[in-house]
Amino acid sequence: MRAISANRRAVREALAHEGWRFALVGSVEELKRHRDSCRTLSLPVGNESDNHSRTIRETVLARLPWEVRGQPFPRWLSYVSKTARKCLQPNLPLAAEFCLVHGFVFLVGNVWADRQDGRWRTHRADGPAVVFDDRELYFWRGWQVSKETVLEEPTAERILKEANQTEREVLIQRMGVENFVREAELQQMDSYRETTLFKINTAEKRSRYQNDGWTEEPLALAFLKVICPSTEKTYFLRVDPDVENAKQALESTLPRYTRDWGRDLMAET
C-alpha cells in the first residue's frame, strides 16, 4: 500500500500564513542545488515533533537512505508555528529542508509500505517503493535492493551467483526455500533420525583464519530438512553454514533444548 503520498497543496496551505518564502522541488538534484547555496536544516517527523504518537510515517522514513530523509534539528522549529507544524504532519513529504536564505524547500515523493508481523516496512513487490521525479528506489520488506532483484524472476542459478547477501536473501524469499532447495540440487551432508542437512556454496567469499593464516573460501548456504511429527509435513529450515552435522543443526533450531527430542520437536513445530 502507498504509505506516504506527496501533497503539494496541503504543504502550501499549512505554510501560507507563516510569512516565509518556500519552494517545492521534485528531485534530489534540485534539492542538492539549494543545499549547496544555502544553510539547510530538516523538519522532524513522527515522535520528534509536537505530535508524540508513533506513526507509520516515522517507521517507514527511518529505513530510507540518509540523503533522502535528512537529519532532524528540532531546535530550529521555533521558526515555524506549532499550528503549522501540526498541519504539516499528515502531509509531510519524504524530506523537508528548512532554508535560512530562500525559505522552505520540500523534496516531494511517494512511499509504499506493507505491514508484516506487526511492523511497517518499506515494501513493494511490483515496482519502486520510493518514487521521486528523478529517482526510484526499490525495497523488499525493509531492505533496499536493486531493480532486478525485485522485478526479475528469481532462479537458483541467479541466487548462487549473487555475491551480495541482502540481494541473495530477498531472491530466496521471493522464490521460496523449498523451490530453491529443489532446483539448486543441494548436496546432502549428513542425516540424523528424520532430519537431513544440505549445503551448497555461493559466489560470496569470506575470510577464515586457519593453520596460522587467512584463507578465502566460498560462503555456503545450509538448510535442514525436518518432518513435523504431528502433521508429517516436510520443512526446510535455514541453519548456520558452519554447523558440522545434522544433529548440531537440529539443536540450533531448538533454543530451549532440554534433550527431550520428542517433546521439544513437538513444541517447536
Secondary structure, DSSP 8 states (H G I E B T S, - for coil): -EEE---HHHHHHHHTTS---EEEE-SHHHHHHHHHHS-EEE---GGGSS--S--HHHHHHTTS-HHHH--B-GGGGGGS-HHHHHHHGGG--SEEEEETTTEEEEE--EEEEEEETTEEEE--SSS-SEE-SS-EEEEETTEEE-HHHHHS---HHHHHH---HHHHHHHHHHH-HHHHHHHHT-EEEEEETTEEEEEEEEEEEEEEEETTEEEEEEEEEEEEEEE-TTT--EEEEEE-TT--SHHHHHHHT-TT--S-HHHHHHHH-
